[in-house]
Amino acid sequence: MTLFALGLVVAAAFAHASWNLFAKKVGGGAAFVWLFGALSPCIYAPLALSVIFIQQPVISRLGFVFILGSGALHLVYFLVLHRGYKVGDLSLVYPLARGTGPMLSTVLAIIIFTERPSPLALCGAALVVVSVFLLAGGRRLLHRTLSPQGNTAIMFGLLTGVLIASYTLWDKHAVSVLLIPPLVFDWSMNVVRMVLLAPVALRNWSDVTHHWQHHRREALLVATLSSLAYILVLTALTFSPVSYIAPAREISILIGAVMGATFLKEGDVKRRLAATSLMVLGVIALAFG
């Protein structure tokens, strides 16, 4: 992986962990997801239109299918992630989601894209698996001592990881094979997500209004940072393998865990930070193996 790709991934990691912190603070459901999803296309419209005007990309029918599919995948991802934040801590749900995502992405990239990571990278994947086990409760899982709420948070975290792997592989094909410009792809996908969720937002318009009145700042920050983070990742994916970019971007795992412990005063910090540190070692091995 080139230094330029690594730089994009590191910048994306800070943006990604930050918007997750703001989203956790709000704890909003579908109404908040629609609100920041509607704000994002407005914020990035001038840049997207500039890219379309300057580059004049040719998007095939298949390209539009991938834009629609990506919008649907990301919509489900955001809804599941926010549901996880409602029932679990940031320092638990976030690392679980971001840890299982790259592991699955790497395995599927080997199968689908015939990528061939080194033995060191495969060892990194094993470290991620172990750290996920520790984050999920460690030996307590074997004795079923977790609370029902804890089990629910773990379920949503792992499901989010599956969705991350799914949209990573899908979007990789869109920007590297179908050659849809990353910024245009993200902007179009956000428009699709906004339209798909619009009926739910209209039925719960009082909730949308409430979030705009009381969480306007957080909505604007999430709208800006979530798209920025993913545009940077998509740009890296245009010239780098999934099996390197997907794990490397999980530097945000440690950032998210530290933020949860520092700003949200979440408990069980020592075990979670130890597990996320192990996960970061696995990510490093995956990225450079």
The 8 nearest C-alpha neighbors of each residue, nearest first, counted from 0:
[[1, 4, 2, 239, 5, 243, 287, 286],
 [2, 0, 4, 3, 5, 239, 6, 235],
 [1, 3, 5, 4, 6, 0, 7, 8],
 [4, 2, 6, 1, 5, 7, 235, 0],
 [3, 5, 7, 235, 1, 6, 2, 8],
 [6, 4, 2, 8, 3, 7, 9, 1],
 [7, 5, 3, 9, 8, 4, 2, 10],
 [8, 6, 4, 10, 5, 231, 9, 11],
 [7, 9, 11, 5, 248, 6, 10, 232],
 [10, 8, 12, 6, 11, 7, 5, 248],
 [11, 9, 7, 12, 13, 8, 6, 14],
 [10, 12, 228, 8, 14, 9, 13, 15],
 [13, 11, 251, 9, 15, 10, 14, 248],
 [14, 12, 16, 15, 10, 11, 17, 251],
 [15, 13, 11, 17, 224, 228, 12, 16],
 [16, 14, 12, 17, 18, 13, 228, 11],
 [15, 17, 255, 19, 13, 251, 14, 18],
 [18, 16, 20, 14, 19, 15, 13, 21],
 [19, 17, 221, 21, 20, 15, 16, 224],
 [18, 20, 22, 16, 17, 21, 23, 15],
 [19, 21, 17, 23, 18, 22, 16, 24],
 [20, 22, 24, 18, 23, 19, 217, 25],
 [23, 21, 19, 25, 24, 20, 26, 18],
 [22, 24, 26, 20, 25, 21, 84, 19],
 [25, 23, 21, 22, 26, 20, 263, 217],
 [24, 26, 22, 27, 23, 21, 214, 217],
 [25, 27, 23, 24, 85, 22, 84, 28],
 [28, 26, 31, 25, 30, 29, 81, 32],
 [27, 29, 30, 31, 81, 32, 26, 82],
 [28, 30, 32, 31, 33, 78, 27, 200],
 [31, 29, 207, 33, 32, 200, 28, 206],
 [30, 32, 34, 27, 33, 29, 28, 35],
 [33, 31, 29, 30, 34, 35, 36, 28],
 [34, 32, 36, 30, 31, 35, 37, 193],
 [35, 33, 31, 37, 36, 32, 30, 38],
 [34, 36, 222, 38, 218, 37, 32, 33],
 [35, 37, 33, 34, 39, 38, 193, 32],
 [38, 36, 34, 35, 193, 39, 33, 40],
 [39, 37, 35, 41, 36, 40, 222, 42],
 [38, 40, 222, 42, 41, 36, 37, 35],
 [41, 39, 43, 42, 44, 186, 38, 37],
 [42, 40, 44, 38, 39, 43, 37, 45],
 [41, 43, 39, 40, 44, 38, 223, 45],
 [42, 44, 40, 46, 41, 45, 47, 39],
 [43, 45, 47, 41, 46, 40, 42, 48],
 [46, 44, 48, 47, 43, 49, 42, 41],
 [47, 45, 49, 43, 44, 48, 50, 182],
 [48, 46, 44, 50, 183, 49, 45, 182],
 [47, 49, 51, 45, 50, 46, 44, 52],
 [50, 48, 46, 52, 47, 51, 53, 45],
 [49, 51, 53, 47, 48, 52, 54, 46],
 [50, 52, 55, 48, 49, 54, 53, 47],
 [51, 53, 49, 55, 50, 54, 48, 56],
 [54, 52, 50, 51, 55, 49, 48, 56],
 [53, 55, 51, 56, 50, 52, 49, 180],
 [54, 56, 51, 52, 53, 57, 50, 58],
 [57, 55, 54, 58, 51, 179, 180, 178],
 [56, 58, 59, 55, 179, 178, 54, 62],
 [59, 57, 62, 56, 179, 60, 63, 177],
 [58, 60, 62, 61, 57, 63, 177, 64],
 [61, 59, 63, 62, 64, 58, 65, 57],
 [60, 62, 64, 59, 63, 65, 58, 177],
 [61, 63, 59, 65, 60, 64, 58, 66],
 [62, 64, 66, 60, 65, 61, 67, 59],
 [65, 63, 61, 67, 62, 66, 68, 60],
 [66, 64, 68, 62, 63, 67, 69, 61],
 [65, 67, 63, 69, 188, 64, 68, 70],
 [68, 66, 70, 64, 65, 69, 63, 191],
 [69, 67, 65, 71, 70, 66, 64, 72],
 [68, 70, 72, 66, 71, 67, 65, 73],
 [71, 69, 188, 192, 67, 191, 73, 68],
 [70, 72, 74, 68, 69, 73, 192, 67],
 [73, 71, 69, 75, 74, 70, 166, 76],
 [72, 74, 76, 70, 75, 71, 69, 77],
 [73, 75, 71, 77, 76, 72, 192, 70],
 [74, 76, 78, 72, 73, 77, 79, 71],
 [77, 75, 73, 79, 74, 78, 162, 159],
 [76, 78, 80, 74, 79, 75, 81, 73],
 [77, 79, 75, 81, 80, 76, 82, 74],
 [80, 78, 82, 76, 81, 77, 75, 83],
 [81, 79, 83, 77, 82, 78, 76, 159],
 [82, 80, 84, 83, 78, 79, 77, 28],
 [81, 83, 79, 85, 80, 84, 78, 28],
 [82, 84, 80, 155, 152, 81, 85, 86],
 [83, 85, 81, 87, 82, 86, 23, 88],
 [86, 84, 82, 83, 26, 87, 81, 23],
 [85, 87, 83, 84, 152, 148, 82, 151],
 [88, 86, 152, 84, 83, 85, 92, 149],
 [87, 89, 91, 90, 92, 84, 265, 86],
 [88, 90, 91, 92, 93, 259, 84, 23],
 [89, 91, 256, 259, 88, 93, 92, 94],
 [92, 90, 88, 89, 93, 94, 95, 134],
 [93, 91, 156, 95, 89, 94, 88, 90],
 [92, 94, 96, 89, 95, 91, 90, 97],
 [95, 93, 97, 252, 96, 98, 92, 91],
 [96, 94, 98, 156, 92, 93, 97, 131],
 [97, 95, 160, 156, 159, 93, 94, 157],
 [96, 98, 94, 100, 95, 99, 93, 160],
 [99, 97, 95, 96, 100, 94, 101, 127],
 [98, 100, 160, 102, 96, 101, 97, 95],
 [99, 101, 160, 164, 163, 97, 103, 98],
 [102, 100, 246, 104, 245, 103, 99, 105],
 [101, 103, 99, 105, 104, 100, 124, 106],
 [102, 104, 106, 105, 101, 100, 164, 107],
 [105, 103, 164, 101, 107, 102, 106, 108],
 [104, 106, 242, 108, 102, 103, 107, 101],
 [105, 107, 103, 109, 108, 104, 102, 110],
 [106, 108, 110, 104, 109, 105, 111, 103],
 [109, 107, 112, 105, 111, 110, 106, 104],
 [108, 110, 114, 113, 106, 107, 112, 111],
 [109, 111, 107, 108, 113, 112, 106, 114],
 [112, 110, 108, 113, 107, 109, 114, 106],
 [111, 113, 108, 114, 109, 110, 107, 241],
 [114, 112, 109, 110, 111, 115, 108, 107],
 [115, 113, 109, 112, 108, 116, 242, 240],
 [114, 116, 109, 113, 117, 242, 108, 112],
 [117, 115, 120, 114, 118, 242, 288, 121],
 [116, 118, 120, 119, 288, 121, 115, 285],
 [119, 117, 121, 120, 122, 116, 288, 123],
 [120, 118, 288, 122, 117, 121, 284, 123],
 [119, 121, 285, 288, 123, 284, 117, 122],
 [120, 122, 118, 124, 123, 119, 117, 125],
 [123, 121, 119, 125, 124, 120, 118, 126],
 [281, 122, 124, 284, 120, 285, 126, 121],
 [123, 125, 121, 127, 122, 126, 102, 281],
 [124, 126, 122, 128, 123, 127, 129, 121],
 [127, 125, 281, 123, 129, 128, 124, 130],
 [126, 128, 278, 124, 130, 125, 281, 129],
 [129, 127, 125, 131, 126, 130, 132, 124],
 [130, 128, 132, 126, 131, 127, 133, 125],
 [129, 131, 274, 133, 127, 132, 278, 128],
 [130, 132, 134, 128, 133, 129, 95, 135],
 [131, 133, 129, 135, 130, 137, 134, 128],
 [134, 132, 137, 130, 136, 135, 131, 274],
 [135, 133, 131, 136, 132, 271, 274, 130],
 [134, 136, 132, 133, 137, 131, 153, 91],
 [137, 135, 139, 133, 134, 140, 138, 132],
 [138, 136, 133, 139, 132, 140, 135, 134],
 [139, 137, 140, 141, 136, 142, 133, 132],
 [138, 140, 142, 137, 136, 141, 144, 143],
 [141, 139, 143, 138, 142, 136, 137, 144],
 [140, 142, 139, 138, 143, 137, 144, 136],
 [141, 143, 139, 140, 144, 138, 145, 137],
 [144, 142, 140, 141, 145, 139, 146, 138],
 [143, 145, 142, 139, 146, 140, 141, 136],
 [146, 144, 143, 149, 150, 147, 139, 140],
 [145, 147, 149, 148, 150, 144, 143, 151],
 [148, 146, 150, 149, 151, 145, 152, 144],
 [147, 149, 151, 146, 150, 152, 86, 87],
 [150, 148, 146, 152, 151, 147, 145, 153],
 [149, 151, 147, 153, 148, 152, 154, 146],
 [150, 152, 154, 148, 149, 153, 147, 155],
 [151, 153, 87, 149, 155, 83, 154, 150],
 [154, 152, 156, 150, 151, 155, 157, 149],
 [155, 153, 151, 157, 152, 156, 158, 150],
 [154, 156, 158, 83, 152, 153, 157, 159],
 [157, 155, 96, 92, 153, 159, 95, 154],
 [156, 158, 160, 154, 159, 96, 155, 95],
 [159, 157, 155, 161, 160, 156, 154, 162],
 [158, 160, 162, 156, 96, 157, 161, 76],
 [159, 161, 100, 96, 99, 157, 163, 158],
 [162, 160, 158, 164, 159, 163, 100, 165],
 [161, 163, 165, 159, 160, 164, 76, 166],
 [164, 162, 160, 100, 165, 161, 166, 167],
 [165, 163, 104, 100, 167, 161, 162, 166],
 [166, 164, 162, 163, 167, 168, 169, 161],
 [165, 167, 169, 163, 168, 164, 170, 72],
 [168, 166, 164, 170, 169, 165, 163, 171],
 [167, 169, 171, 166, 170, 165, 164, 172],
 [170, 168, 166, 167, 171, 172, 165, 173],
 [171, 169, 173, 167, 172, 168, 166, 174],
 [170, 172, 168, 173, 169, 174, 175, 167],
 [173, 171, 176, 170, 175, 169, 174, 177],
 [172, 174, 170, 177, 171, 176, 175, 179],
 [173, 175, 178, 179, 171, 172, 237, 177],
 [176, 174, 237, 178, 172, 171, 173, 177],
 [177, 175, 172, 178, 173, 174, 171, 179],
 [176, 178, 173, 179, 174, 175, 62, 172],
 [179, 177, 174, 175, 176, 180, 173, 58],
 [178, 180, 174, 177, 184, 173, 181, 58],
 [181, 179, 183, 182, 184, 178, 174, 56],
 [182, 180, 184, 233, 183, 230, 234, 185],
 [181, 183, 185, 184, 180, 230, 47, 186],
 [184, 182, 186, 47, 180, 181, 185, 187],
 [183, 185, 181, 187, 182, 186, 180, 188],
 [186, 184, 188, 182, 187, 183, 181, 189],
 [185, 187, 183, 189, 188, 184, 40, 182],
 [188, 186, 190, 184, 189, 185, 183, 191],
 [187, 189, 70, 191, 185, 66, 190, 186],
 [188, 190, 192, 186, 191, 187, 193, 185],
 [189, 191, 193, 187, 188, 192, 40, 194],
 [192, 190, 188, 194, 70, 189, 193, 195],
 [193, 191, 70, 189, 195, 190, 194, 74],
 [192, 194, 190, 196, 191, 37, 195, 36],
 [195, 193, 197, 191, 196, 192, 190, 198],
 [196, 194, 192, 193, 197, 191, 198, 71],
 [195, 197, 193, 194, 199, 198, 192, 33],
 [196, 198, 200, 194, 199, 195, 193, 201],
 [199, 197, 201, 200, 196, 202, 195, 194],
 [198, 200, 202, 197, 201, 196, 203, 29],
 [201, 199, 197, 203, 198, 202, 30, 204],
 [202, 200, 204, 198, 203, 199, 197, 207],
 [203, 201, 199, 200, 204, 198, 205, 197],
 [204, 202, 200, 201, 205, 206, 199, 207],
 [203, 205, 207, 201, 206, 200, 202, 208],
 [204, 206, 208, 207, 203, 209, 202, 201],
 [207, 205, 209, 204, 208, 203, 30, 210],
 [208, 206, 204, 30, 210, 209, 205, 211],
 [209, 207, 205, 211, 206, 210, 204, 212],
 [208, 210, 206, 212, 207, 211, 213, 205],
 [211, 209, 214, 213, 207, 212, 208, 206],
 [212, 210, 215, 208, 209, 214, 213, 207],
 [213, 211, 209, 210, 215, 214, 208, 207],
 [212, 214, 210, 211, 215, 209, 216, 208],
 [215, 213, 210, 217, 216, 211, 212, 218],
 [216, 214, 211, 218, 217, 213, 212, 219],
 [215, 217, 219, 218, 214, 220, 213, 211],
 [216, 218, 220, 214, 219, 215, 21, 221],
 [219, 217, 35, 215, 221, 216, 220, 222],
 [218, 220, 222, 216, 217, 221, 223, 215],
 [221, 219, 217, 223, 222, 218, 224, 216],
 [220, 222, 18, 218, 224, 223, 219, 225],
 [223, 221, 39, 35, 219, 220, 225, 224],
 [222, 224, 220, 221, 226, 225, 39, 219],
 [223, 225, 227, 221, 14, 226, 18, 222],
 [226, 224, 228, 227, 221, 222, 223, 15],
 [227, 225, 229, 228, 224, 223, 230, 222],
 [228, 226, 224, 230, 225, 229, 223, 231],
 [229, 227, 11, 225, 231, 14, 226, 15],
 [228, 230, 232, 226, 231, 227, 233, 225],
 [229, 231, 233, 227, 232, 228, 182, 181],
 [232, 230, 234, 229, 228, 233, 7, 11],
 [231, 233, 229, 235, 234, 230, 8, 236],
 [234, 232, 236, 230, 235, 181, 231, 229],
 [233, 235, 231, 232, 237, 236, 181, 230],
 [234, 236, 232, 4, 233, 237, 239, 238],
 [237, 235, 233, 239, 238, 234, 171, 232],
 [236, 238, 175, 234, 235, 174, 239, 233],
 [237, 239, 236, 235, 240, 175, 234, 4],
 [238, 240, 236, 235, 237, 241, 244, 0],
 [241, 239, 242, 243, 244, 236, 238, 114],
 [240, 242, 244, 243, 245, 108, 239, 236],
 [243, 241, 105, 240, 245, 244, 108, 104],
 [242, 244, 286, 241, 240, 245, 246, 247],
 [243, 245, 247, 241, 246, 242, 248, 240],
 [246, 244, 101, 241, 248, 247, 243, 242],
 [247, 245, 101, 282, 249, 248, 244, 243],
 [248, 246, 244, 286, 249, 282, 245, 243],
 [249, 247, 8, 250, 246, 245, 12, 244],
 [250, 248, 251, 247, 252, 246, 97, 282],
 [249, 251, 252, 248, 12, 253, 247, 279],
 [250, 252, 12, 249, 254, 16, 253, 255],
 [253, 251, 94, 255, 250, 249, 254, 256],
 [252, 254, 256, 255, 251, 275, 250, 257],
 [255, 253, 251, 257, 252, 256, 258, 16],
 [256, 254, 16, 258, 252, 253, 257, 251],
 [255, 257, 90, 253, 259, 258, 254, 252],
 [258, 256, 260, 254, 259, 255, 261, 253],
 [259, 257, 255, 261, 260, 256, 262, 254],
 [260, 258, 263, 256, 90, 257, 89, 261],
 [259, 261, 264, 265, 257, 258, 263, 262],
 [262, 260, 258, 264, 259, 257, 263, 265],
 [261, 263, 258, 264, 259, 260, 265, 257],
 [262, 264, 259, 265, 260, 261, 258, 24],
 [265, 263, 260, 261, 262, 266, 259, 258],
 [266, 264, 260, 263, 259, 88, 268, 267],
 [265, 267, 268, 264, 260, 269, 88, 90],
 [268, 266, 269, 270, 271, 265, 260, 272],
 [267, 269, 271, 266, 270, 272, 260, 265],
 [270, 268, 272, 271, 267, 273, 274, 266],
 [271, 269, 273, 272, 268, 267, 274, 134],
 [270, 272, 274, 268, 273, 269, 134, 275],
 [271, 273, 275, 269, 274, 270, 268, 276],
 [274, 272, 270, 276, 271, 275, 269, 277],
 [275, 273, 130, 271, 277, 272, 276, 133],
 [274, 276, 278, 272, 277, 273, 253, 271],
 [277, 275, 279, 273, 278, 274, 272, 280],
 [278, 276, 274, 280, 275, 279, 130, 273],
 [277, 279, 275, 127, 281, 276, 130, 280],
 [278, 280, 282, 276, 281, 277, 283, 275],
 [281, 279, 283, 277, 278, 282, 284, 276],
 [282, 280, 123, 126, 278, 284, 279, 127],
 [281, 283, 279, 285, 246, 280, 284, 247],
 [284, 282, 286, 280, 285, 281, 287, 279],
 [285, 283, 123, 120, 281, 288, 282, 287],
 [286, 284, 120, 123, 282, 283, 288, 287],
 [285, 287, 243, 283, 247, 284, 288, 282],
 [286, 288, 284, 285, 283, 120, 0, 243],
 [287, 120, 119, 284, 285, 117, 286, 116]]
